[in-house]
Amino acid sequence: MTQHPPSFDRLYALDNLRAVMMWLGVVLHVAVIYMVAPSPLPWHDHQRSEVADILVVLIHSFRMPVFFILAGFFVTMLVQRRGVQGMLKNRLMRLGLPFVLLWPVIYGVCGLLALLFVHRMVRGTWGIEPSLIPPREDAPMWNTLHLWFLWMLMWFSLFTAALAPLARATPSALRARLAAAFGRLAGSAWGFVVLAAPLALLGAGYKDGFVSASGAFLPPLAEWLHNGWFYLFGLALYGQRDRLLARYQRRWSAYVGAGLLCFAVALTLVGLHRDHGVAISHFTFWFALAYNACTWLWSFALIGLFLRYVSRPHPGLSYLAQSSYWVYLIHMPATIGFGALLYGATLPALIKMPLNIIATTAVSLLTYHFLVRSTPLSSLLNGRRYPFTLFRGVPQRGERQSLAQEMANSSTK
């Protein structure tokens, strides 16, 4: 079997990681429907489970941070390979154009399905009655929905291009010192605490102790700073990739363990507030610090885990990686629709959740295979079309180099 250069091995690993994180979005948005805690969304099932709450908090702790780290990493790689203008053209074509073309459709479909779901919740029948959805004062009139990541990442790419001349004008000696300082911080045993501290200060200003996405077209400053911190880390990570990625690969299990400890501390602080009436102001910063420390540790752990064990094409993951952009786009309306269909069924939440996840995954992959994979829509989303075949996940021998090169020329979705 042909041996690939280490750089391609890493690209396979990171693309496989991206695919799994994308699929976890399905799990996350299904779990929200069955949470015991108050949901941020107006649609929810009457059958609920604390397992859903745990899944939401757990997945939320690392999923989007990993995406932004990978996004920054691949943007730097694009700049190195194509230049600033090439990177910007790629990002506008892969992020901006799909958003402009598909957001109105997805927004309309999600709105229609949400109205049907809420009507069934309140009236017990199918119907459309906008007045049943109570207005939220803090909700923007027009919402980017789950596509907020595309919207924000597109602007981060524009900011990166705008600041590139400043970076080039910085004396090389200063750039070298900054790179060395970043390497020490990102590779030190306590670097995650330093990285978590600014996020904890931002999160302390939120009711739940962490920054959550508003979906606004003009998000508050805290969202730009929070997500930008991970994106900036990814930008710098590319320059230190040989040493830092090797470190994450060697120590992934230690990062998992340390993250579990921080996660347990965060949950303990929540329990003190809930069960013993400790004022939230007394622990919000410390909760946010523990939670964001966990975020960094698990992000490093996941990167290292995939580099160690999933650095080659895998039958399921290869196909999931190719379909991940499409799954990301359409999974939200599917979770709402299947949630509405399951509403009222005499089934426990722990049965409804996997049914919704399986149905959403199946519809997403089937529509990708038959409507996207070999059509111009695939060129829009992924930069290439695939020949129409029966289901096949692993690239054939002749395709493997081209797939690795495609990863090198693309960035995280």
N, C-alpha and C positions, 0 to 999 in steps of 0.2 A: 504493500500500500504506500502511496506517495506520502512523503513527510512534508508538512507545511512549515514554513518559517514561524518562529514564535509569535511574530506580530499577527499573523493570520489566525493562529491558535487563540490568541487573546480576543480577536474580533469575533470569532465563533462563540467564545465563552460569553462575551458581553452581549452579543445578539441573542443568545439563548436566555441570558438573564433578563433582557428586555422583554422577551416573549412571555416568560413566566410572570413578570410584574404586570404585563398587560392583561393577562388572563385573571390575575388577582383582582383587577378592577371589576370583573364580572361578579366575583365572590363578594367584594365590598359593597357594591350597589344593590345586590340581592339582600345581603345581611341587614342593610339599613331599613328595609321594609319590615323586618321582624324584630327590631330592637325593643327592649323594655324601656330604656331611657327615652325621653322625648326626642322625636326625630326632627331633623332640620327640614324634612320634606313633608308636604301635606298628604301624601299617600302612604299608608302603612296598613299592615294586616292586623286583625284582631287577635290572631295567634302570635305570641311573642316568646322569645327565649333569650336568656342572658348569654347564651353561646354567641348569638348574633352581636351583642354588645362587645364581647371580648374580641370577636373577629374584626369588627370595625376599628376598635382601638389598636389592635395588634397590626393590622395591615396598614392602617393610616400612619403608623410610626415609622415605616421605612419605604413604602411604595413610591410616593412622589419624590422624596429625597433621592432615592436611587435613580429615578428618571432624570432629575435635574443634574446629578453628578455625571451620568452618562451623556446627557445632552452637551454639557460643557466640554467633556472629554472629546466628543466627536466633532464639535465645532472647531476646537483647536486643531484637530487632525485635518479637517477640511481646509483650514487656513494654511497649514503647512504644505498640503498637497496641491491646493488650487489657488491659493492667494485669497485675499480678503474679498475681492469682487466675485471670485468663483464660489466662495462660501456663501456670500449674500445671495447670489443667484440661486444656489441650491436650496437655501432655507426659504426663500420666497416662493419657489416652485413647489417645495415639499410641505411647507407649513401654511404659507399665506394663501396660495391659490386654492388648496382643498378647503381651507376655512371659509373663504369667501363663497365658494360654490356650494358647499355642503351644509354649512351652519344653518342657513334659512330652512332647508328641508328637515334637518334633524330637530331644529327648534319647533317647527310646526307639528311634526309627528309626536315628539315628546309631550307637547302641550295638549294635543288631542287625547293621547292615551292617559295622561294625568287627569284630565277632566272626566274621562270614562271611569277611571279607577275611583276617584273621589265620589262620583255620583253613585257608584255601587256601594261605597262605604256608608254614605249618608242615607240614600233612598232605597238601597237594596235592589236596584234595577240598573240597567244600562241607560245612559243618557248623558247629555251635555248641559251643564248649568254652571257657568263661570262664577256665579255668586257664592257657590258652595266652598270655593277656595278663599279662605280669609286673607286679606292683604297683609303684607309684612312691611312695616315702616323701613326696615333696614335692607329690604330686598331691592335691587335695581330693577328698573322698568324692563330693560332688555338684558337678558342673561346669556352668558356664553356657555352655560350648562357645564358638562364635563369637558368641553373643548377649551376650557380656560387654560389648560396646559399648552395647547397649540398657540393660543393667542399670546400668552406671556412669553413663551419660548421664542416666538417670532420677534417680539420686541427686544428680548435679550440678544438675539442675533444682530439686530439693527444697532443696538448699543455697542456690541462688540466691534462691529465694523466702524462705527463712528469714533471709537476710542483707539482703534488700531494705530493711527498716526502718532498718537501720544505715546503708545507703547514702543513704537519704533524709534521715537526721538529720545527715549530714556537712555542714559549712558549704559553701555554694556556692563560696566562694573556694578552699577546699582541693580541692574536686572539680575545679575549673577547672585548678588547678596540677597535679594528678595526671593529668588528661587531656592537658595540654600536655607533661608529662614522657613519658607513653606515646607521644604522637605523635612526639616527638623520637627516642625509642628505636626505635620501629618504622619510622621513615623514614630513620634515619641509615645511612651506609655500613657501619658496623661494629656496628650494633644486633644483627645475627644472632649475633655472637660472645657478646654479653652474654646474649642469650636462650638460647644453647646451654649456657652455663657451668653453670647449676643442673642441667640434664639430664645433663651429663657427670658431675657429682658423684654423682648418683643411679645412673647407668649403671656407674660405676666399681665399685660394689658387686656387680655381676652378673658371672657367669663370662664371658659373651660381650661385655661392655662396654656393653650397652644393656638397658633395662628391657623385659621381655617379659610378655605377659599370662598370668596363671596360670589364669584362668577361675574363680577362687574366688568364692563369694558374699560373702566378706569379704576382698577383696584386700589385700595388704600395702600399707603406707603409701606405698612408693615408686611403686606404680602410680597411686594417687590423685594424688600430687604431679606425676608425669610427665605424665599425660593432662590433669590439671587445669590445668597450665601452658598448654597449647594452648587449652583451653576458655576460660580466663581471658583469653587474648589475643583470642580471637574475641569475647568479651563487650565488651572495650574497643574492638575494631576497628570495631564498628558506629558508635560515636560519632565516629570519625575517618575514616569511610568515604570521604568525598568526596576528601580529600587522599591518603590511603594507597592506596586502590584505584586511583586515577589513577596514582600512582607505580608500583605493581606492574604496571599495564598498560603503561606506557611502558618499563619496564626489565626485562621478563620475560626477555629473552634474556641480559642480563647476569647475572641470578640463576641461570639455567641453567648458564652458564659457570663462575661461582664455585662453584656446587654440585658440578659435575663435578670441579673442582680439589680440593675438600674430600673428595669421595668417593674420589678417587685417593690422597690422603694416608692416608685410613682403610684402604684396601686395602693400601697399602705397609706400614703398621704391622702389619697381620695377616700379611703375607708375611714380615716380619722375625721374628715369633714362630714361624711355621710352618717356615720354611726355614733359619733361623740360630739357633734355640733361644734367642732373647731372652726372658727371663722375662716372663710376661704382666703382672706387676705393674709392670714398667717402662714400659708403654705404654698400659695400660687407660684411664687418664684422657684421654690425648691422642687415642687412638682414639675414645673417646666424644665428645670435644669436636669432632673433625673430622666424625664421623658425624652428630651432632646439628646442627652448623652446616649441613651438607648438607641435613638435614631442613627447617630453616627456609628456606633459600634456595630449595629446590625447591617448598616450599609456596607461597612468595610467587610463584615463577615460574608455577606452575600456575594460581593465581588470576588473575594478570595475563594469561596466555596465553588463558584462556577468556573473560575480559572483552574482550580485543582481537578474538578471531576467532570466538567461539561465543556471541555475545550475543543471538542470535535463535533462534526455534524451528527445529530441524533434524529432518529426517524420522526418522532413526534414534534420535537422542538424546532427542527428545521422548517417544517410546515407551519407550525404555530408562529415562528418568527416572520415568515413570509406573509402570513395573514394578519399579523398583529395590528397593523395600522387600521385595517378595515374593522377588525373586532373592536378596537378602541372606539371607532366612530359610531358603530350601530348598537353596541351592547346596551347602552342606557335605555333607548326605547324598548328594546326586547325585554329587559328586566321589568320595566313598568307594565308592559302588556301581559307578560306571563304572571306577574304579581296580581294583576286585576282578574285574570282568568282563575287563579287559585283562590282568590278572596271568597270567603264563605264556605269553602270546602271544609268538611269535618276532618281535617288532618292537622297534626301538631306542626309547629313551626319547624322542627328539626326534620320533618319530611318535606314540607313545602320548599324549604331553602334549597336542598339538593335538586329537587325537581326543577325549580326555576333556573338554577345554575346550569344543569344539563341541557335544558331546553334552549336557553339563551346561547350557550356554547354551540349547540348543534345548528341552530339557525344562523349564527354568525359565520360558522365555518362553511356551511352549505351554500349560503349566498356568496361568500368569498369565492368558493371553488367554481360555481356555475355562472356567476354574474360579474366577477371582478378579475379573477386570476389571469385570464387570457384575453382581457378586454382593455380598451384605452384607459379605463378607470385605474387599472393596475399601473399603467405608465404614469398616471397622475400621482398616485400615492407612493409607489415604490421605485419609479424611474425605469421600469421595464415590465414587459409582459412575459408570462410563462406559456409554453405550449400547452394546449388543453390535453390532459391525459386523465385516466382514472386516478384515484387518490394515491399520491406518492409524496412522501415527506422528505426522504434523503436524496440530495442531488446525486445524479449519476457521476461517474468518475470524470467525464469530460466537462461537467458543469461546476465542479468544486472550486476551481481556481476563479472562475467568473463570479461565483457567489461571494467568495472571500473579497474579491476586488470590489464587488457591489457594496459590501459592508464598509470597505475602506472609503468609498465615495459617498456614503450616506451618513446620516446622523440619527439619533434616537427620535422616535415619533412621539 
